[in-house]
C-alpha cells in the first residue's frame, strides 16, 4: 500500500483559497498576529523561517509576498500536518489526504483523533464525510456559515475528489451573478455584524450590493491594518468577528472569549499575562478583565497610536 505524504498542488490551492491570502499582518478573531495563509508564530516551520529571515518575531505592519507564502504553505502543511494525516488517518486517495490536511490545518492536529478521522482511517469514506459536515462549525458557541461551507467543501473533496475555491465573500453584484442569486449565509452573517456595529443600514438578506460594499469600506476605515477596498476577505472577516465578540453582551460575553482564546494567545505571543489567573467573579471584575485583555492583544497597535499622537 502506497502511503501518501505530501499535499498535491490542487490541495494546496484549495487550502490556500479557504484560508485566504493576506500580505500584511492582521489579528485573527483570537487576537493572534497572523499573515499569509493563516501563518502565526505558533507554527515551528513559519517561526523558524521568519526568525531566520528577520531575527525577530512577527509584528504589526510586516508583509509577505504571495510567492513566499505559497512555498511556506506547502512546507508547513507537509511537515506539521501531513505527517499526522499519514501516520494516523492514512487516506488511500490523494484527495482524501488533501481534504484531511485541510481539516487539521484549520482545527489542529488533534482533529486526527475525532470521529470523522477514525471513520476515514477505517476506510468508511462516506461516513467520514457525513461526520465532517457537522464537525467544528462553531466558534465561541456560534455557528459560523464560513466554517459550515468549509467543512462541506472538505467533505466533498474527501468523498468525491471535488476541489473548489473559496476566496473573498462577494459583496458587489456582477453581470455573471445577478442580484437575484440565492442568499449567501456567510454574507448574511457579516451583514448582521455590520448592522450591530452601526455600519450597515440595509436589509440582512445575504445578497451583494452597494450598501454592503459601502458598509465594509466604512468598517475598514476604522481598522488601521486593513485596506479600504470594500472586499470582505480573510483579514476583514477576522476583524468583524473580533468586533462582534467585543460587543456581544458586554463584559460577560467577552470573558468567554478571554478564557477560550487565552491558550492561543499565549502560544503566539510567548506567554499570556498573569492577570488571566488573578481576576474572577463579579460584573466589575469581568469588565476589568475584558478591558485589560483587549489592551493586551492590541498592545502593539495601542503603542503605535500613542506614538502617532505624540508626534502631532
C-alpha positions as CSV (number, residue, x, y, z in Angstrom):
1,X,0.0,0.0,0.0
2,X,1.4,3.4,-1.0
3,X,1.5,5.9,1.8
4,X,0.6,9.4,0.7
5,X,2.8,12.0,2.5
6,X,2.6,15.3,0.5
7,X,-0.1,17.8,-0.3
8,X,-0.9,17.9,-4.0
9,X,-0.8,21.3,-5.9
10,X,-4.6,21.2,-6.2
11,X,-4.9,20.5,-2.5
12,X,-2.5,23.4,-1.7
13,X,-4.5,25.7,-4.0
14,X,-7.8,24.7,-2.3
15,X,-6.4,25.1,1.2
16,X,-4.9,28.4,0.4
17,X,-8.3,29.6,-1.1
18,X,-10.1,28.5,2.1
19,X,-7.6,30.3,4.3
20,X,-7.3,33.4,2.1
21,X,-4.0,35.2,1.4
22,X,-3.3,38.4,3.3
23,X,0.0,40.1,2.6
24,X,0.1,42.2,5.8
25,X,-0.2,41.1,9.5
26,X,-3.6,41.2,11.0
27,X,-5.2,39.9,14.2
28,X,-7.3,36.7,13.9
29,X,-10.5,36.5,16.0
30,X,-8.5,35.3,18.9
31,X,-6.2,38.3,18.7
32,X,-3.2,36.5,17.4
33,X,-0.9,38.2,14.8
34,X,-1.4,36.4,11.5
35,X,0.0,36.7,8.0
36,X,0.0,34.9,4.6
37,X,-2.3,31.8,4.6
38,X,-3.0,31.9,8.3
39,X,0.6,31.7,9.5
40,X,1.4,32.6,13.1
41,X,4.5,32.2,15.3
42,X,2.8,29.1,16.9
43,X,4.0,27.2,13.8
44,X,7.5,25.9,14.1
45,X,8.1,25.9,10.4
46,X,6.9,29.5,10.0
47,X,8.6,30.8,13.2
48,X,11.9,29.2,12.1
49,X,11.6,30.8,8.6
50,X,10.6,34.2,10.0
51,X,13.3,34.3,12.7
52,X,16.0,33.2,10.3
53,X,15.0,36.0,7.8
54,X,14.3,38.9,10.2
55,X,15.8,37.9,13.5
56,X,12.6,38.7,15.4
57,X,9.0,37.7,15.9
58,X,6.1,38.7,13.6
59,X,4.9,42.3,14.3
60,X,2.2,44.7,13.1
61,X,3.0,46.1,9.7
62,X,5.0,43.1,8.5
63,X,4.4,41.9,4.9
64,X,4.9,38.8,2.9
65,X,4.7,38.1,-0.9
66,X,2.2,35.6,-2.3
67,X,5.0,33.5,-3.8
68,X,6.8,33.4,-0.5
69,X,3.6,32.4,1.3
70,X,2.7,29.6,-1.2
71,X,6.1,28.0,-0.7
72,X,5.8,28.2,3.0
73,X,2.3,26.7,2.9
74,X,3.4,23.5,1.3
75,X,6.4,23.1,3.6
76,X,4.3,23.9,6.7
77,X,1.4,21.6,5.8
78,X,3.7,18.7,4.8
79,X,5.9,18.9,7.9
80,X,3.4,19.9,10.6
81,X,0.1,18.3,9.5
82,X,0.7,15.9,6.7
83,X,2.8,13.6,8.9
84,X,-0.1,13.3,11.3
85,X,-2.5,12.6,8.4
86,X,-0.2,9.9,7.0
87,X,0.5,8.2,10.3
88,X,-2.9,8.3,11.9
89,X,-5.6,8.6,9.2
90,X,-3.7,7.0,6.3
91,X,-6.1,8.0,3.4
92,X,-6.0,5.7,0.4
93,X,-6.5,8.6,-2.1
94,X,-4.7,11.8,-2.7
95,X,-7.9,13.8,-2.4
96,X,-8.5,12.2,0.9
97,X,-5.1,13.2,2.1
98,X,-5.6,16.8,0.8
99,X,-9.1,17.1,2.5
100,X,-7.8,15.7,5.8
101,X,-4.8,18.0,5.8
102,X,-7.1,21.0,5.2
103,X,-9.2,20.0,8.3
104,X,-6.1,19.6,10.5
105,X,-4.7,22.9,9.3
106,X,-7.9,24.6,10.3
107,X,-8.7,22.7,13.5
108,X,-5.3,21.4,14.8
109,X,-3.6,18.1,14.7
110,X,-5.9,16.8,17.5
111,X,-8.6,16.6,14.9
112,X,-7.0,13.4,13.7
113,X,-8.5,11.7,16.8
114,X,-12.1,12.9,16.1
115,X,-14.8,10.6,14.8
116,X,-14.7,11.7,11.1
117,X,-10.9,10.9,11.1
118,X,-11.4,7.5,12.7
119,X,-14.1,6.6,10.1
120,X,-11.7,7.7,7.3
121,X,-8.9,5.6,8.8
122,X,-11.2,2.6,8.9
123,X,-12.0,3.1,5.1
124,X,-15.6,4.3,5.6
125,X,-15.2,7.4,3.4
126,X,-18.9,8.2,3.2
127,X,-19.4,8.1,7.0
128,X,-16.2,10.3,7.4
129,X,-17.7,12.9,5.0
130,X,-21.1,12.8,6.8
131,X,-19.5,13.3,10.2
132,X,-17.2,16.0,8.9
133,X,-20.1,18.2,7.7
134,X,-21.2,18.7,11.4
135,X,-17.7,18.9,12.9
136,X,-16.0,22.1,14.1
137,X,-18.6,24.5,12.6
138,X,-18.9,26.8,15.6
139,X,-16.7,29.4,17.3
140,X,-17.4,30.8,20.8
141,X,-20.7,28.9,20.8
142,X,-21.8,30.4,17.5
143,X,-22.5,28.5,14.3
144,X,-20.4,30.2,11.6
145,X,-21.5,29.9,7.9
146,X,-17.9,30.1,6.8
147,X,-17.0,27.0,8.7
148,X,-20.1,25.2,7.5
149,X,-19.1,26.0,4.0
150,X,-15.5,24.9,4.5
151,X,-16.5,21.5,6.1
152,X,-18.9,20.9,3.2
153,X,-16.1,21.6,0.7
154,X,-13.6,19.3,2.6
155,X,-16.2,16.6,2.8
156,X,-16.8,16.7,-0.9
157,X,-13.1,16.6,-1.5
158,X,-12.6,13.5,0.7
159,X,-15.6,11.6,-0.6
160,X,-15.8,12.7,-4.3
161,X,-12.4,14.2,-5.1
162,X,-14.0,17.5,-5.9
163,X,-11.8,20.5,-5.4
164,X,-13.2,24.0,-5.0
165,X,-12.1,27.5,-4.3
166,X,-13.3,30.0,-1.7
167,X,-11.7,33.4,-1.6
168,X,-13.4,36.7,-0.6
169,X,-17.1,36.9,0.1
170,X,-18.7,38.6,-2.8
171,X,-20.3,41.9,-1.7
172,X,-20.8,43.5,-5.2
173,X,-23.2,42.0,-7.8
174,X,-21.7,41.1,-11.1
175,X,-23.1,40.5,-14.6
176,X,-22.4,36.8,-14.3
177,X,-24.1,36.5,-10.9
178,X,-27.2,38.8,-10.7
179,X,-28.7,40.1,-7.5
180,X,-31.5,37.5,-7.8
181,X,-29.0,34.8,-6.9
182,X,-29.7,32.8,-3.7
183,X,-28.7,34.4,-0.4
184,X,-25.2,33.7,0.9
185,X,-25.4,32.7,4.6
186,X,-21.8,33.8,5.2
187,X,-22.5,37.3,3.8
188,X,-25.7,37.4,5.9
189,X,-23.6,36.7,9.0
190,X,-21.3,39.6,8.3
191,X,-24.2,41.9,7.4
192,X,-25.6,41.2,10.8
193,X,-22.3,42.2,12.4
194,X,-22.0,45.3,10.3
195,X,-25.6,46.3,11.4
196,X,-24.8,45.7,15.0
197,X,-21.8,47.9,15.0
198,X,-23.6,50.7,13.1
199,X,-22.1,50.5,9.5
200,X,-24.9,48.7,7.6
201,X,-28.5,50.0,7.3
202,X,-29.9,47.7,4.6
203,X,-31.8,44.5,4.7
204,X,-30.0,41.5,6.1
205,X,-30.6,39.3,3.1
206,X,-27.2,37.7,2.3
207,X,-27.2,39.4,-1.2
208,X,-24.4,41.5,-2.6
209,X,-25.0,45.2,-3.3
210,X,-23.6,48.7,-2.9
211,X,-24.9,49.1,0.7
212,X,-23.0,46.1,1.8
213,X,-19.9,47.2,0.0
214,X,-20.1,50.7,1.5
215,X,-20.6,49.2,4.9
216,X,-17.5,47.1,4.5
217,X,-15.5,50.1,3.4
218,X,-16.8,52.1,6.4
219,X,-15.7,49.4,8.8
220,X,-12.3,49.1,7.1
221,X,-11.7,52.8,7.6
222,X,-11.8,52.2,11.4
223,X,-9.1,49.5,11.3
224,X,-5.5,50.7,10.9
225,X,-4.3,47.5,9.3
226,X,-7.0,46.9,6.7
227,X,-7.0,48.1,3.1
228,X,-10.1,50.2,2.3
229,X,-11.3,48.3,-0.8
230,X,-14.8,47.0,0.1
231,X,-13.6,43.4,-0.2
232,X,-14.7,41.1,2.5
233,X,-11.5,39.0,2.6
234,X,-9.9,37.0,5.4
235,X,-8.5,39.9,7.4
236,X,-11.7,42.0,7.2
237,X,-13.8,38.9,8.2
238,X,-11.5,38.2,11.1
239,X,-11.7,41.9,12.3
240,X,-15.5,41.8,12.0
241,X,-15.6,38.6,14.1
242,X,-13.4,40.2,16.7
243,X,-15.8,43.3,16.7
244,X,-18.7,41.0,17.3
245,X,-17.0,39.2,20.2
246,X,-16.2,42.6,21.8
247,X,-19.8,43.8,21.5
248,X,-21.6,40.6,22.5
249,X,-23.4,41.2,25.8
250,X,-20.7,43.5,27.1
251,X,-18.1,42.1,29.5
252,X,-19.9,38.9,30.3
253,X,-19.7,37.6,26.7
254,X,-16.2,38.9,26.3
255,X,-14.9,36.9,29.2
256,X,-15.9,33.7,27.3
257,X,-13.6,34.8,24.5
258,X,-10.8,35.5,27.1
259,X,-11.0,32.0,28.5
260,X,-11.4,30.2,25.2
261,X,-8.6,32.1,23.4
262,X,-6.0,32.6,26.2
263,X,-4.1,29.4,25.2
264,X,-3.9,30.5,21.6
265,X,-2.8,34.0,22.5
266,X,-0.1,32.6,24.9
267,X,1.3,30.3,22.2
268,X,1.5,33.1,19.7
269,X,2.8,35.8,21.9
270,X,5.2,33.9,24.1
271,X,3.0,33.8,27.2
272,X,-0.2,35.3,28.5
273,X,-0.2,37.9,31.2
274,X,-0.6,36.7,34.8
275,X,-3.8,38.7,35.3
276,X,-5.7,36.0,33.5
277,X,-5.3,33.9,36.7
278,X,-5.9,36.7,39.2
279,X,-9.4,38.1,38.4
280,X,-12.6,36.2,38.9
281,X,-16.3,36.8,39.9
282,X,-18.5,39.9,39.8
283,X,-19.5,42.1,36.9
284,X,-16.9,44.7,37.8
285,X,-14.1,42.1,37.6
286,X,-15.4,40.9,34.2
287,X,-15.3,44.4,32.9
288,X,-11.7,44.9,34.1
289,X,-10.7,41.6,32.6
290,X,-12.3,42.4,29.2
291,X,-10.6,45.8,29.1
292,X,-7.2,44.5,30.1
293,X,-7.5,41.6,27.7
294,X,-8.2,43.8,24.7
295,X,-5.5,46.2,25.7
296,X,-3.1,43.2,25.8
297,X,-4.0,41.7,22.4
298,X,-3.9,45.2,20.7
299,X,-0.9,46.4,22.7
300,X,1.2,46.9,19.5
301,X,-1.5,49.0,17.8
302,X,-2.1,51.0,21.0
303,X,1.6,51.7,21.3
304,X,1.8,52.8,17.7
305,X,-1.3,55.1,18.1
306,X,0.3,56.7,21.2
307,X,3.5,57.4,19.3
308,X,1.5,58.9,16.4
309,X,-0.3,61.2,18.8
310,X,2.9,62.3,20.4
311,X,4.4,63.4,17.1
312,X,1.4,65.5,16.0
